[in-house]
């Protein structure tokens, strides 16, 4: 044995085989020859993989699994009666050939158990290494199953195989991630309320990962001297300095929590003396993990119904500004979150820089970026790029961010800023006759010289350089309210307020506002050239005196154009054909009961297509629909904490469809059971808690509210997607194509930003404006050739 405690120790195949023989004799259980041979094969196979830093041979492990012989049925009692090392072997025999991840990790636990037992480690470690991989396979509890969401597929190692102890290092990293998250919640977000279930699960994650790390540490480093830590919380928490670039790159596309910028400018400047606010958004879970018994069909739906951010103040504001009006004390230093919140700021706010002021700043930055002998040249380069991209300055200043984050792509004489819209991948291949959008990326041309220059860390300024340069500009050009925030938000302001044909939605897309703050991001549908054209106009407006060479953004700068946005947005022609097929499908019903359900499903789809409402269970409550005037009052967010009513106008075609459905119910009454007949009568009387659109139960003896699952099952053979949420994507994109103002689109779709709801106290939108959208709904209905 080596004396060095930090020296990794691996056993030979013969040592592992001897250890299996020793356990088979030592344990009271009678090991069969089949079990012993299987344990030896597993141990040597995993050992070879670790020593050679190569993926385990899954075919070999499957062959071993299929050769196992166990007579007992799987049960908790049977499992616990076996010695620890036979428990994963028993579970292995009952797995299917497709469960590669479970097969490999059970085999890894067997190999690690043999290492620990050979080194005569504590029984606690022996038990833990088995339980931590046994329970996720055997148990269905969330407290155990969560680990599958982080475990890699070892049959495709790639980056994990750089070191011999790659498995140990992987779990150390995972423990640090969870421990760091715990530290953040505990130290920084003390006023944020979390459910007891969330707190307990995170605590269990830390304990389980800590046990796994100790097992692998003792198995690979048996001679390492273990020292007790006085403060357990500090053992694995570190600032992740080596991963800062990766974190920052991840945040550009949206983050779960962000904090104030660290800039320390003039005292009593309201921007910097405002209370330190933390915007906490619920973390986006991994919905592929089986532990989620109820989960949205895709991430778009999750964001679409996300609750408002929790805003927590960690300290009191300075006494000189403590009593400022809330509207004037809006926090604008939370990176991209503050850009969204800026929409609440009044145009008349004296601290908002005018277009002339922004032009002046841009021109000064462009001039100074060419003065290579100027002491603030580096600072001007960073600020110029931030003003052109809306990327926070402190990100651009981070070494390696520009070159390694993936946000910027540089070729010999061209450069791009390219990013994903965080949209769920479409399972189907792109078909121009079906899908509106080819991609879910946005690609903006960038000045290659500027990007190349700032990719070199020697050209990056310090924080002090930036602060001093801002102070110098403020004095020289007489702009007292100039700040880092003003520069970072300039592009969004110009795009939203001063570019003809642009709007808040386009500004959000180009400036990468997180979907949690701008859910309409997931419902976009534009050509990339369309967005580049708006971006070009914004740059040309700022570059009024041509101090910057803007030839990089020529009309052909992105080479090949493509449509980009929602993968669930369908073409009008396809939806038209889909509805025609549904009509034929309804007419082909074999009996009245089947016809009732099919016709109800058709009207339900038509209702969703012409209102854009979230296709939740139990739509069309009779108390919410006014068929006389033509209004639909809806509160369709499932989270009660964020429900807010909004009004959707019903177009003449949809009104006619719904009234025809009422007559259909009356015509069906003679054929209905007594219970169904009674319910139809109650619907006609508009009794509360009843819905206008219903389906017959499986036994046809009662009416049941239509659920999305009913529609998915009933239309499985003809629906373009598994779920009906595409109807909402379709209407949203069609409204934008037909030129409806973004304010009204957000109003009827329910995409208003916090405190900007159309029926809220800060709104200037009236019902007459909302009613005008009815004409556009009718135009869409006519384009779809809907029957009245």
C-alpha angles and dihedrals in degrees: 000000000000117000095219108098091206092055115107114235121205125181126230121243090254092055091052092048090050090051091054090051090048093052092047089058097036097052120079092228118094107243114211120223088246092057094046093049091048093050091051093049092048093047095050093044094053091041091055091049093052095045093048093039090230133130116275112258099252093188090057092048091048090052090052090048093051090051095056117112120207121157099193127089119244111268138138092248093051092046096050092048090065125083112263096256092052094052096075088042090055092049090046091059090057098050124101122243091250095061094089097155093052092045094052097044093048088052090049090053090053092051092048091048090056091050092050094046091048090053089047094237125174119292089238091067092047091053094043097052090055097042096047091061099026096057096050088056099041102033126067093200118122090227089067105026095058092083093072088070091066104031111104125225100256092197085073102042105163106146094016093067099067094103136031092241094047093135092055092047091048093058092044089057093047091050090051091052094053093040091050090051089051091049092050092052092045101043104027107026101041094144097052114105117224127182118260088241092057093047093047093047092052090049090050091049091054093047093047095046090046090054092049092049091051091050094052091041091054092043097050099030103035092160096050114121109234115214124196117245117225092210112036093195092064097053099089103011114105134155093254091231092163090055099044094110091054092048094049092047089052091051094055087071094044136299137216094228136006136179140210120293115259096232112133106200132153116339117251092021098143091223093061102029095053114114116280101259125191118203107210118196121182108261114253106247126217101259091189088073111102093223090082103089092177115033138152117259092243143358092260091066092047092054092041091062098033116140122244116278118267110238115206126185112211097190140014118267120247112283092242093064101025093104099046115129113271093240090058094046097060110146110244102169099081096100112242092357090068091054089061093044089051088074086076091059116104118247087228093058106129091216093061111098115236124233088259090054093049091049090051093051093046092050091049092050091048092051094047092047088067095047098090092176092053113108092227096046093113092049091051091053093054094044092047092053091046091051090050096047108025088232109146113258095232090057092052089049092056111105110251097011097110094042101038110025093084092232092106125050119193128194130175097284104358137059135189140196103219129175143161122251090223091245124157111257115253113238094212124074115253114273116182091210092056110026127057096206135050098190143016097219134097119213119194123183117242134191102267094205092057093047093048091048094052093044086074110081090215088071095053117107127224126247090254091053090055094047093047092047093051089050091050093050092048090056098041099046096031098239104141094178096053111125143149089269093054090054095046093050097043096095093051092049093049093047094046101042112020111033117091111242094010125113145174093284094054090046090051091051096048094042093046098237107186115258090238086068097033109030092173086075087083092054099052126125120179140128114259090235088057090058093042089053091056090046090051091052091051093051092046090051092052092042093056095144094044095239088144122060100236097179088111089076098056118147091263095046096111093046102206119040122216138174114252137187138061116024089207097058109111129200120258091239093055094047089049090053091045092055092047089053090050091055090054089046091054092048090052093063113136097213142010094263093053090044090053093054095042093048091048090051091050093051090046090055091046090050092052092046094052099042104034090220118157104268095237128158116280101022123174103043104192091232091057098053122077106193093176099060098015110246132139116198110200138179099180104162107109093213107087091204092067103031113133126171120238134178125240119188116228114225120225093255093053091045089053091048092051094046090049088052089054089056089047089058091052091050090052095052096087090059096041129102117251092260094049091046090053092049092050089052090051090050090053088052089051095234114184123264092026123113126219093223116057142151133223116256120246090267091045090230099115144017119255130192114260114254128194089243089058091054093046091051097042094046097035093123098049108027114109090221135021091250132046096229088102088080089070092049090050097053093043093054093044092053090054092047090053092055102252110162115261092237091059093043090054089046098055095035093046098240099128115138120245112296091008098090111144093234093041130109094259096049127111094187114111132201093253090062091049090048090058090066085070089079091056091048088053091050090053090048091053091048088054091050092231117184116244 
